[in-house]
Amino acid sequence: MSNNMEHTDILELWKSQNAKLDEAISINKKLLKENLAHKAKSALAGLKATRRVGIVFGVLWCAAITFILIVSWQHTNWLFKSAFIIHIVVSLIAVGLYIYHLVLLNNFDNSQSIICAQRELVQLKFSNLKTLGILWLQLPVFSMWVMTDTWMHSSPSTFWFIQVPVVLVEFVIGVWLYRNLNYRNHQKKWFRWFVSKGEFGKINKANSFLQEIEELDKK
């Protein structure tokens, strides 16, 4: 009888210790997941600040450029006007995309599941690529606005054989970057290198923390 009671006590003690161990593991797992989630959000904190500054600066910049364009309208040629209009349009599109990025980042912070958070990061990465491609499209603009009729007539050789080719080369580079900054090139070395740096590196880092959380959930 005594042996049976002793055996029962040991079994109950073992079960109690096992339950406490499971509880401790569960708590540690929860704390680790919370820590990883915090690290993922922290990795993107700089991205949020950049977007906020970019939106404010972009709006003020577009307002200033528009003012200059209006004031100088009667005294400038069509190349100057075209360059400024293209620059304003592209800048406004970039501001709009930056606002969209902030929405994605806020959705990421408020995500209730790993899948939702990862989806926001994927959309952010794709949109970031598109934003950079659009910004590169305006590359020729920075050489166009200095081209004048006076220059064309007073020094046609430098105008047609130096400045125009420069603008055309910039146009080709801008279009190439717009077309190739696309995830379809993800297997190319230059693309993998590009998306491992800067803001893309931060997005990848946040995603790596999410993957660690996902692995913990599987255990």
N, C-alpha and C positions, 0 to 999 in steps of 0.2 A: 504493500500500500504506500509506504514511504517512498519507495523507489519510483513508483508511478507518479506520485505527486511531484517528486524532484524532476523527473523527466518532463512533466507538464510545465513546471515553472521555467525550466531551461528553454523549452520550446516557445513559451510565451515571451520570454525575455529576448530570444532570438528574433521573433516576429516583430517585437517592439523596436529593437535596434535596427532591424532591416527597414521598418517603416520610417524611422528617423533618418536613416541614410538616404532613402529614396526622396524624402522631403528636402533634405539638405542638397542633394543633387539637383532636384527640381528648382530650388531657390537659386542655386549657383548658375544653373542654365538660364533662368529668367534674367538674372542680373547681367550675365554675359551677353544675352541677346539685346538687352536695353543699352548696354555699353556699346555694342557694335552698331546699333541703330543711331545712337548719339554721334558716333564717329562718322557714320555715313552722312548725316545731316551737316556735321561740321566740315566735312570735305567739300560740301557745296556752298558753304556760307559765303566764301569769297566770290562765288559766281553770282549770288544774289546781289551783293554789293556792287559788283561790276555792272550788272543789268540796271540797277536803280540809277547809278551815276550816268550810264549810257543813255538812258531814257531822258533824264533831265538835260544833259548836255546836248543830246540829239535834237530835242525840241527847241532849245535856245539857239543852237547852231542853224537849224532850218529857218527859224524866224529871222536871224541876222542875214543869212544868205538871200532870203526872199526880199528883205528890205533893200539890200544892195542891188539886186536884180531890178526891182521896181524903180529905184532912184536913177539907175544908169541906163534904163531901157532905151531912151531916145539917143544915147550916145555910144551904143555898142552894136557890134555886128551880130549876125545870126549865129556864128560859131560860139561867141561868148554867151549869148542867150541860151543856146542849146546845151552848152556845157553846164551852166548853172541849173537849168531846168532838170536835166538828167540827174545831177548831183542831189538836188532837193528831193526828187521823187525816190531815188534809191535810199537816201538817208531816212525818209519818212517810212519806207517799207522796213528798213532795219529797226527803227523805233518800234513799229508795230510788232515785229518778230521778237524784240526784246521784251515787250509786254507779255507776249505769249510764253516766253521762257520763264518769266516770273510766275505765271499761272501754273506752269508745269512744276516748277520748284515748290510752290505752295502745296500743290496736289501731292507731291512726293512727301513733304513733311507730314501731311495729314493722311497718308495712305494707311489703310487698315490691314493690308496684307502685303507679303513680299512680292507677289505677282503684280499687284497694282503699282507698287513702288518701282519695280523693274520696268514696267511698261512706260511709266513717266520718264525714266532715264533714257530708254530707247528713243522715245519721241523727242526728248531734249537733244540727244546726240544728232539725230537726223536733221532737226530744225537748225541746230548750230551749224552744221555743214551747209545747209541751204542758205543761211544768213551770210556766211563767209563767201559763198559763191556769188551771191547777189552783189555784195560789196565790191568784189573784184571786177564785176562787169563795168563799173564806172572808172576803171583805171585810165582809159584814154582822156577822160574829162580833164584831168590835171595837166594835160599838154595842149588841149584844145582851146582853153579860154584865153591863151596868150596869142593865138593866131588871129591876125588882123589883115584887112584889105591892104593897108599901107605896107605891111611887111611883104605881102604877096607881090605887090607891084615894085617895091623898091629893091627887094633882094629875092627874086623868084628862085634862084638856085638853092639858097638855104631853106626857103619855104618848102619847095617841092621835093628836094632831094635829101633833106635832113629832117625837117619837122614833120612833114606828112608821113614819111616812113616810120618815124618814131611813134606817131599816133596809131598807125596801122599795126605795128608790132605789139603795142600795148593793147589794142583791141583784140588781137589774136590770143595774147596771153590771158586777158580777162575772160574771153569766151571759153578758152580751154579749161581754165580753172573752174569756171561755172559748171561746165559739163562733167568735169572729172572729179570734183569734190563731191563724190556720190558713193554711197555704200556698196554699189555694184563693183567697185574697185577694191573691196576689202581684202582681197587676196594678194594685192600688189604690195611690195615691200615699202615703197615710198608712202603709200596710203596708211599702212599699219604704223609706220614711224610717225606720220603726221598726227594721227588720232591717239597717239600715246603721249602727246605733249600738251602743255598749257591747260586750257579748260577741259579738253577731252581727257587728259590725264586725271583731272579731279573727278570727272564723271565715272571713269573706269575704276578709280579708287573707291568711290561710293558704292559702285556695283559689286566690287569684290567683298565689301563688308556685308552686303545683302546676301551674297552667295554663302558666306560663312554662317549667317543666320539660318539660311535654308538647309545647310548641312547639319546644323544643330537640331533643327526640327525633325530631321530624318532619323536621328539617333534615339 
